[in-house]
Amino acid sequence: IESPGHARAAIVAMNARYRKYIDTDPEKAKEYLLSDLQDTSRYISAQAYTDNVMNVALPSVYRFMDKVSDEIIKMYKDAGVPLATIHIGGDEVPKGSWTGSPLCHKFMEEKGMKDTHELSEYFLENITEMLSKKGVKTSGWQEVALHHSPEMNARIAPRFAGVYCW
């Protein structure tokens, strides 16, 4: 599940879902929204996208990840195949992501965060905990293992099946 970067397809789909329901059912419209509609962040991804990063300050991002992971787990169960890990990506979140998001600024202030790396860690901590509670370990690209405090590493390392490097 490419997240929080490399998520343009999911973001575009959930924006379309938002537009479909916003006039008739605002709660449903916002249920799985992955972007802050007021975000003015400027970044360019390695693939030259300017809109491919989920806004990790939105509770709807975690509902989306919960729903998608439940559906993957169900598919494996229905197929009678064990599922040991879900690869979350976690790589190539471009510099500049979240810096123009009022929601991120407010969230960071409320949580006492000093930089966007802490937003990434918040996302990682929550997603690995969610998957762990479902009996599934997390995998990701090398960025999921970089620049964390020893305390953060101690919390998340047991939840990981593997970290992939290029």
Contact map, one row per residue, 1 for C-alpha under 8 A:
1110000000000000000000000000000000000000000000000000000000000000000100000000000000000111100000000000000000000000000000000000000000000000000000000000000000000000000000
1111111000000000000000000000000000000000000000000000000000000000000000000000000000000011110000000000000000000000000000000000000000000000000000000000000000000000000000
1111111000000000000000000000000000000000000000000000110000000000000000000000000000000001111000000000000000000000000000000000000000000000000000000000000000000000000000
0111111000000000000000000000000000000000000000000000111100000000000000000000000000000000111010000000000000000000000000000000000000000000000000000000000000000000000000
0111111100000000000000000000000000000000000000000001110000000000000000000000000000000000111111000000000000000000000000000000000000000000000000000000000000000000000000
0111111100000000000000000000000000000000000000000001100000000000000000000000000000000000101110000000000000000000000000000000000000000000000000000000000000000000000000
0111111111100000000000000000000000000000000000000001110000000000000000000000000000000000000000000000000000000000000000000000000000000000000000000000000000000000000000
0000111111110000000000000000000000000000000000000011100000000000000000000000000000000000000000000000000000000000000000000000000000000000000000000000000000000000000000
0000001111111000000000000000000000000000000000000001000000000000000000000000000000000000000000000000000000000000000000000000000000000000000000000000000000000000000000
0000001111111100000000000000000001000000000000000000000000000000000000000000000000000000000000000000000000000000000000000000000000000000000000000000000000000000000000
0000001111111110000000000000000011100000000000000001110000000000000000000000000000000000000000000000000000000000000000000000000000000000000000000000000000000000000000
0000000111111111000000000000000000000000000000000000000000000000000000000000000000000000000000000000000000000000000000000000000000000000000000000000000000000000000000
0000000011111111100000000000000000000000000000000000000000000000000000000000000000000000000000000000000000000000000000000000000000000000000000000000000000000000000000
0000000001111111110000000000000111000000000000000000000000000000000000000000000000000000000000000000000000000000000000000000000000000000000000000000000000000000000000
0000000000111111111000000000000011100000000000000000000000000000000000000000000000000000000000000000000000000000000000000000000000000000000000000000000000000000000000
0000000000011111111100000000000000000000000000000000000000000000000000000000000000000000000000000000000000000000000000000000000000000000000000000000000000000000000000
0000000000001111111110000000100000000000000000000000000000000000000000000000000000000000000000000000000000000000000000000000000000000000000000000000000000000000000000
0000000000000111111111000001110010000000000000000000000000000000000000000000000000000000000000000000000000000000000000000000000000000000000000000000000000000000000000
0000000000000011111111100000100000000000000000000000000000000000000000000000000000000000000000000000000000000000000000000000000000000000000000000000000000000000000000
0000000000000001111111100000100000000000000000000000000000000000000000000000000000000000000000000000000000000000000000000000000000000000000000000000000000000000000000
0000000000000000111111111101100000000000000000000000000000000000000000000000000000000000000000000000000000000000000000000000000000000000000000000000000000000000000000
0000000000000000011111111111110000000000000000000000000000000000000000000000000000000000000000000000000000000000000000000000000000000000000000000000000000000000000000
0000000000000000001111111100000000000000000000000000000000000000000000000000000000000000000000000000000000000000000000000000000000000000000000000000000000000000000000
0000000000000000000011111100000000000000000000000000000000000000000000000000000000000000000000000000000000000000000000000000000000000000000000000000000000000000000000
0000000000000000000011111111100000000000000000000000000000000000000000000000000000000000000000000000000000000000000000000000000000000000000000000000000000000000000000
0000000000000000000011111111110000000000000000000000000000000000000000000000000000000000000000000000000000000000000000000000000000000000000000000000000000000000000000
0000000000000000000001001111111000000000000000000000000000000000000000000000000000000000000000000000000000000000000000000000000000000000000000000000000000000000000000
0000000000000000010011001111111100000000000000000000000000000000000000000000000000000000000000000000000000000000000000000000000000000000000000000000000000000000000000
0000000000000000111111001111111110000000000000000000000000000000000000000000000000000000000000000000000000000000000000000000000000000000000000000000000000000000000000
0000000000000000010001000111111110000000000000000000000000010000000000000000000000000000000000000000000000000000000000000000000000000000000000000000000000000000000000
0000000000000000000000000011111110000000000000000000000000010011000000000000000000000000000000000000000000000000000000000000000000000000000000000000000000000000000000
0000000000000100000000000001111111000000000000000000000000011011000000000000000000000000000000000000000000000000000000000000000000000000000000000000000000000000000000
0000000000100110010000000000111111100000000000000000000001011001000000000000000000000000000000000000000000000000000000000000000000000000000000000000000000000000000000
0000000001100110000000000000000111110000000000000000011101011001000000000000000000000000000000000000000000000000000000000000000000000000000000000000000000000000000000
0000000000100010000000000000000011111010000000000000111001000000000000000000000000000000000000000000000000000000000000000000000000000000000000000000000000000000000000
0000000000000000000000000000000001111110000000000000001001000000000000000000000000000000000000000000101000000000000000000000000000000000000000000000000000000000000000
0000000000000000000000000000000000111110000000000000000000000000000000000000000000000000000000000000000000000000000000000000000000000000000000000000000000000000000000
0000000000000000000000000000000000011111000000000000000000000000000000000000000000000000000000000000110000000000000000000000000000000000000000000000000000000000000000
0000000000000000000000000000000000111111100000000000000000000000000000000000000000000000000000000101111000000000000000000000000000000000000000000000000000000000000000
0000000000000000000000000000000000000111110000000000000000000000000000000000000000000000000000000011100000000000000000000000000000000000000000000000000000000000000000
0000000000000000000000000000000000000011111000000000000000000000000000000000000000000000000000011111100000000000000000000000000000000000000000000000000000000000000000
0000000000000000000000000000000000000001111100000100000000000000000000000000000000000000000000011011000000000000000000000000000000000000000000000000000000000000000000
0000000000000000000000000000000000000000111110001100000000000000000000000000000000000000000001111000000000000000000000000000000000000000000000000000000000000000000000
0000000000000000000000000000000000000000011111111100000000000000000000000000000000000000000001000000000000000000000000000000000000000000000000000000000000000000000000
0000000000000000000000000000000000000000001111111101000000000000000000000000000000000000000111000000000000000000000000000000000000000000000000000000000000000000000000
0000000000000000000000000000000000000000000111111000000000000000000000000000000000000000000101000000000000000000000000000000000000000000000000000000000000000000000000
0000000000000000000000000000000000000000000111111000000000000000000000000000000000000000000000000000000000000000000000000000000000000000000000000000000000000000000000
0000000000000000000000000000000000000000000111111100000000000000000000000000000000000000000000000000000000000000000000000000000000000000000000000000000000000000000000
0000000000000000000000000000000000000000001111111111000000000000000000000000000000000000000000000000000000000000000000000000000000000000000000000000000000000000000000
0000000000000000000000000000000000000000011110011111000000000000000000000000000000000000000000000000000000000000000000000000000000000000000000000000000000000000000000
0000000100000000000000000000000000000000000000001111100000000000000000000000000000000000000000000000000000000000000000000000000000000000000000000000000000000000000000
0000111110100000000000000000000000000000000010001111110000000000000000000000000000000000000000000000000000000000000000000000000000000000000000000000000000000000000000
0011111100100000000000000000000000100000000000000011111000000000000000000000000000000000000010001000000000000000000000000000000000000000000000000000000000000000000000
0011101000100000000000000000000001100000000000000001111100001000000000000000000000000000000000000000000000000000000000000000000000000000000000000000000000000000000000
0001000000000000000000000000000001110000000000000000111111001000000000000000000000000000000000000100000100000000000000000000000000000000000000000000000000000000000000
0001000000000000000000000000000001000000000000000000011111101100000000000000000000000000000000000000000100000000000000110010000000000000000000000000000000000000000000
0000000000000000000000000000000000000000000000000000001111101000000000000000000000000000000000000000001100100000000000100000000000000000000000000000000000000000000000
0000000000000000000000000000000011110000000000000000001111111100000000000000000000000000000000000000001000000000000000000000000000000000000000000000000000000000000000
0000000000000000000000000000000000000000000000000000000111111110000000000000000000000000000000000000000000000000000000000000000000000000000000000000000000000000000000
0000000000000000000000000000011111000000000000000000000001111111000000000000000000000000000000000000000000000000000000000000000000000000000000000000000000000000000000
0000000000000000000000000000000111000000000000000000011111111111100000000000000000000000000000000000000000000000000000000000000000000000000000000000000000000000000000
0000000000000000000000000000000000000000000000000000000101111111110000000000000000000000000000000000000000000000000000000000001000000000000000000000000000000000000000
0000000000000000000000000000001100000000000000000000000000111111111000000000000000000000000000000000000000000000000000000000000000000000000000000000000000000000000000
0000000000000000000000000000001111000000000000000000000000011111111100000000000000000000000000000000000000000000000000000000000000000000000000000000000000000000000000
0000000000000000000000000000000000000000000000000000000000001111111110000000000000000000000000000000000000000000000000000000001000000000000000000000000000000000000000
0000000000000000000000000000000000000000000000000000000000000111111111000000000000000000000000000000000000000000000000000000000001000000000000000000000000000000000000
0000000000000000000000000000000000000000000000000000000000000011111111100000000000000000000000000000000000000000000000000000000000000000000000000000000000000000000000
1000000000000000000000000000000000000000000000000000000000000001111111110000000000000000000000000000000000000000000000000000000000000000000000000000000000000000000000
0000000000000000000000000000000000000000000000000000000000000000111111111000000000000100000000000000000000000000000000000000000000100000000000000000000000000000000000
0000000000000000000000000000000000000000000000000000000000000000011111111100000000000000000000000000000000000000000000000000000000000000000000000000000000000000000000
0000000000000000000000000000000000000000000000000000000000000000001111111110000000000000000000000000000000000000000000000000000000000000000000000000000000000000000000
0000000000000000000000000000000000000000000000000000000000000000000111111111000000000000000000000000000000000000000000000000000000000000000000000000000000000000000000
0000000000000000000000000000000000000000000000000000000000000000000011111111100000100000000000000000000000000000000000000000000000000000000000000000000000000000000000
0000000000000000000000000000000000000000000000000000000000000000000001111111110000000000000000000000000000000000000000000000000000000000000000000000000000000000000000
0000000000000000000000000000000000000000000000000000000000000000000000111111111000000000000000000000000000000000000000000000000000000000000000000000000000000000000000
0000000000000000000000000000000000000000000000000000000000000000000000011111111111100000000000000000000000000000000000000000000000000000000000000000000000000000000000
0000000000000000000000000000000000000000000000000000000000000000000000001111111111100000000000000000000000000000000000000000000000000000000000000000000000000000000000
0000000000000000000000000000000000000000000000000000000000000000000000000111111110000000000000000000000000000000000000000000000000000000000000000000000000000000000000
0000000000000000000000000000000000000000000000000000000000000000000000000011111110000000000000000000000000000000000000000000000000000000000000000000000000000000000000
0000000000000000000000000000000000000000000000000000000000000000000000000001111111000000000000000000000000000000000000000000000000000000000000000000000000000000000000
0000000000000000000000000000000000000000000000000000000000000000000000000001111111100000000000000000000000000000000000000000000000000000000000000000000000000000000000
0000000000000000000000000000000000000000000000000000000000000000000000000001100111110000000000000000000000000000000000000000000000000000000000000000000000000000000000
0000000000000000000000000000000000000000000000000000000000000000000000001001100011111100000000000000000000000000000000000000000000000001000000000000000000000000000000
0000000000000000000000000000000000000000000000000000000000000000000000000000000001111100000000000000000000000000000000000000000000000011100000000000000000000000100000
0000000000000000000000000000000000000000000000000000000000000000000000000000000000111110000000000000000000000000000000000000000000000001111000000000000000000000100000
1000000000000000000000000000000000000000000000000000000000000000000010000000000000111111000000000000000000000000000000000000000000000001111000000000000000000000000000
1100000000000000000000000000000000000000000000000000000000000000000000000000000000001111100000000000000000000000000000000000000000000000011100000000000000000000000000
1110000000000000000000000000000000000000000000000000000000000000000000000000000000000111110000000000000000000000000000000000000000000000011100000000000000000000000000
1111110000000000000000000000000000000000000000000000000000000000000000000000000000000011111000000000000000000000000000000000000000000000001110000000000000000000000000
0111100000000000000000000000000000000000000000000000000000000000000000000000000000000001111110000000000000000000000000000001000000000000000110110000000000000000000000
0011110000000000000000000000000000000000000000000000000000000000000000000000000000000000111110000000000000000000000000000000000000000000000111110000000000000000000000
0000110000000000000000000000000000000000000011000000000000000000000000000000000000000000011111000000000000000000000000000000000000000000000000100000000000000000000000
0001110000000000000000000000000000000000000010000000100000000000000000000000000000000000011111101000000000000000000000000000000000000000000000000000000000000000000000
0000100000000000000000000000000000000000001111000000000000000000000000000000000000000000000111111000000000000000000000000000000000000000000000000000000000000000000000
0000000000000000000000000000000000000000001000000000000000000000000000000000000000000000000011111000000000000000000000000000000000000000000000000000000000000000000000
0000000000000000000000000000000000000000111000000000000000000000000000000000000000000000000001111111000000000000000000000000000000000000000000000000000000000000000000
0000000000000000000000000000000000000000111000000000100000000000000000000000000000000000000011111111000000000000000100000000000000000000000000000000000000000000000000
0000000000000000000000000000000000000010100000000000001000000000000000000000000000000000000000011111100100000000000100000000000000000000000000000000000000000000000000
0000000000000000000000000000000000000001110000000000000000000000000000000000000000000000000000011111100110000000000100000000000000000000000000000000000000000000000000
0000000000000000000000000000000000000011110000000000000000000000000000000000000000000000000000011111110000000000000000000000000000000000000000000000000000000000000000
0000000000000000000000000000000000010111100000000000000000000000000000000000000000000000000000000111111110000000000000000000000000000000000000000000000000000000000000
0000000000000000000000000000000000000110000000000000000000000000000000000000000000000000000000000001111111000000000000000000000000000000000000000000000000000000000000
0000000000000000000000000000000000010010000000000000000011000000000000000000000000000000000000000000111111100000000000000000000000000000000000000000000000000000000000
0000000000000000000000000000000000000000000000000000001110000000000000000000000000000000000000000110111111110000000000000000000000000000000000000000000000000000000000
0000000000000000000000000000000000000000000000000000000000000000000000000000000000000000000000000010111111111000000000000000000000000000000000000000000000000000000000
0000000000000000000000000000000000000000000000000000000000000000000000000000000000000000000000000000011111111100000000000000000000000000000000000000000000000000000000
0000000000000000000000000000000000000000000000000000000010000000000000000000000000000000000000000000001111111110000000000000000000000000000000000000000000000000000000
0000000000000000000000000000000000000000000000000000000000000000000000000000000000000000000000000000000111111111111000100000000000000000000000000000000000000000000000
0000000000000000000000000000000000000000000000000000000000000000000000000000000000000000000000000000000011111111100000000000000000000000000000000000000000000000000000
0000000000000000000000000000000000000000000000000000000000000000000000000000000000000000000000000000000001111111100000000000000000000000000000000000000000000000000000
0000000000000000000000000000000000000000000000000000000000000000000000000000000000000000000000000000000000111111100000000000000000000000000000000000000000000000000000
0000000000000000000000000000000000000000000000000000000000000000000000000000000000000000000000000000000000011111110000000000000000000000000000000000000000000000000000
0000000000000000000000000000000000000000000000000000000000000000000000000000000000000000000000000000000000011111111101100000000000000000000000000000000000000000000000
0000000000000000000000000000000000000000000000000000000000000000000000000000000000000000000000000000000000010001111101000000000000000000000000000000000000000000000000
0000000000000000000000000000000000000000000000000000000000000000000000000000000000000000000000000000000000010000111111100000000000000000000000000000000000000000000000
0000000000000000000000000000000000000000000000000000000000000000000000000000000000000000000000001110000000000000111111110000000000000000000000000000000000000000000000
0000000000000000000000000000000000000000000000000000000000000000000000000000000000000000000000000000000000000000001111111000000000000000000000000000000000000000000000
0000000000000000000000000000000000000000000000000000000000000000000000000000000000000000000000000000000000000000111111111100000000000000000000000000000000000000000000
0000000000000000000000000000000000000000000000000000000110000000000000000000000000000000000000000000000000010000101111111110000000000000000000000000000000000000000000
0000000000000000000000000000000000000000000000000000000100000000000000000000000000000000000000000000000000000000000111111111000000000000000000000000000000000000000000
0000000000000000000000000000000000000000000000000000000000000000000000000000000000000000000000000000000000000000000011111111100000000000000000000001000000000000000000
0000000000000000000000000000000000000000000000000000000000000000000000000000000000000000000000000000000000000000000001111111110000000000000000000000000000000000000000
0000000000000000000000000000000000000000000000000000000100000000000000000000000000000000000000000000000000000000000000111111111000000000000000000000000000000000000000
0000000000000000000000000000000000000000000000000000000000000000000000000000000000000000010000000000000000000000000000011111111100000000000000010000000000000000000000
0000000000000000000000000000000000000000000000000000000000000000000000000000000000000000000000000000000000000000000000001111111110000000000000000000000000010000000000
0000000000000000000000000000000000000000000000000000000000000000000000000000000000000000000000000000000000000000000000000111111111000000000000000000000000000000000000
0000000000000000000000000000000000000000000000000000000000000100100000000000000000000000000000000000000000000000000000000011111111100000000000000000000000000000000000
0000000000000000000000000000000000000000000000000000000000000000000000000000000000000000000000000000000000000000000000000001111111110000110000000000000000010011000000
0000000000000000000000000000000000000000000000000000000000000000000000000000000000000000000000000000000000000000000000000000111111111000000000000000000000010010000000
0000000000000000000000000000000000000000000000000000000000000000010000000000000000000000000000000000000000000000000000000000011111111100000000000000000000000000000000
0000000000000000000000000000000000000000000000000000000000000000000010000000000000000000000000000000000000000000000000000000001111111111110000000000000000000000000000
0000000000000000000000000000000000000000000000000000000000000000000000000000000000000000000000000000000000000000000000000000000111111111110000000000000000000010000000
0000000000000000000000000000000000000000000000000000000000000000000000000000000000000000000000000000000000000000000000000000000011111111000000000000000000000000000000
0000000000000000000000000000000000000000000000000000000000000000000000000000000000000000000000000000000000000000000000000000000001111111000000000000000000000000000000
0000000000000000000000000000000000000000000000000000000000000000000000000000000000010000000000000000000000000000000000000000000000111111100000000000000000000000000000
0000000000000000000000000000000000000000000000000000000000000000000000000000000000111100000000000000000000000000000000000000000000111111110000000000000000000000000000
0000000000000000000000000000000000000000000000000000000000000000000000000000000000011100000000000000000000000000000000000000000100110011111000000000000000000011100000
0000000000000000000000000000000000000000000000000000000000000000000000000000000000001111000000000000000000000000000000000000000100110001111100000000000000000011110000
0000000000000000000000000000000000000000000000000000000000000000000000000000000000001111100000000000000000000000000000000000000000000000111110000000000000000001111100
0000000000000000000000000000000000000000000000000000000000000000000000000000000000000011111000000000000000000000000000000000000000000000011111110000000000000000011100
0000000000000000000000000000000000000000000000000000000000000000000000000000000000000000111000000000000000000000000000000000000000000000001111111000000000000000001110
0000000000000000000000000000000000000000000000000000000000000000000000000000000000000000001000000000000000000000000000000000000000000000000111111100000000000000001111
0000000000000000000000000000000000000000000000000000000000000000000000000000000000000000011100000000000000000000000000000000000000000000000111111100000000000000000000
0000000000000000000000000000000000000000000000000000000000000000000000000000000000000000011000000000000000000000000000000001000000000000000111111100000000000000001000
0000000000000000000000000000000000000000000000000000000000000000000000000000000000000000000000000000000000000000000000000000000000000000000011111111000010000000001000
0000000000000000000000000000000000000000000000000000000000000000000000000000000000000000000000000000000000000000000000000000000000000000000001111111000000000000000000
0000000000000000000000000000000000000000000000000000000000000000000000000000000000000000000000000000000000000000000000000000000000000000000000001111100000000000000000
0000000000000000000000000000000000000000000000000000000000000000000000000000000000000000000000000000000000000000000000001000000000000000000000001111111110000000000000
0000000000000000000000000000000000000000000000000000000000000000000000000000000000000000000000000000000000000000000000000000000000000000000000000011111110000000000000
0000000000000000000000000000000000000000000000000000000000000000000000000000000000000000000000000000000000000000000000000000000000000000000000000001111111000000000000
0000000000000000000000000000000000000000000000000000000000000000000000000000000000000000000000000000000000000000000000000000000000000000000000000001111111100000000000
0000000000000000000000000000000000000000000000000000000000000000000000000000000000000000000000000000000000000000000000000000000000000000000000000001111111110000000000
0000000000000000000000000000000000000000000000000000000000000000000000000000000000000000000000000000000000000000000000000000000000000000000000001001111111111000000000
0000000000000000000000000000000000000000000000000000000000000000000000000000000000000000000000000000000000000000000000000000000000000000000000000000011111111100000000
0000000000000000000000000000000000000000000000000000000000000000000000000000000000000000000000000000000000000000000000000000000000000000000000000000001111111110000000
0000000000000000000000000000000000000000000000000000000000000000000000000000000000000000000000000000000000000000000000000000100110000000000000000000000111111111000000
0000000000000000000000000000000000000000000000000000000000000000000000000000000000000000000000000000000000000000000000000000000000000000000000000000000011111111000000
0000000000000000000000000000000000000000000000000000000000000000000000000000000000000000000000000000000000000000000000000000000000000000000000000000000001111111000000
0000000000000000000000000000000000000000000000000000000000000000000000000000000000000000000000000000000000000000000000000000000110010000110000000000000000111111100000
0000000000000000000000000000000000000000000000000000000000000000000000000000000000000000000000000000000000000000000000000000000100000000111000000000000000011111111000
0000000000000000000000000000000000000000000000000000000000000000000000000000000000011000000000000000000000000000000000000000000000000000111000000000000000000011111000
0000000000000000000000000000000000000000000000000000000000000000000000000000000000000000000000000000000000000000000000000000000000000000011100000000000000000001111100
0000000000000000000000000000000000000000000000000000000000000000000000000000000000000000000000000000000000000000000000000000000000000000001111011000000000000001111110
0000000000000000000000000000000000000000000000000000000000000000000000000000000000000000000000000000000000000000000000000000000000000000001111000000000000000000011111
0000000000000000000000000000000000000000000000000000000000000000000000000000000000000000000000000000000000000000000000000000000000000000000011000000000000000000001111
0000000000000000000000000000000000000000000000000000000000000000000000000000000000000000000000000000000000000000000000000000000000000000000001000000000000000000000111
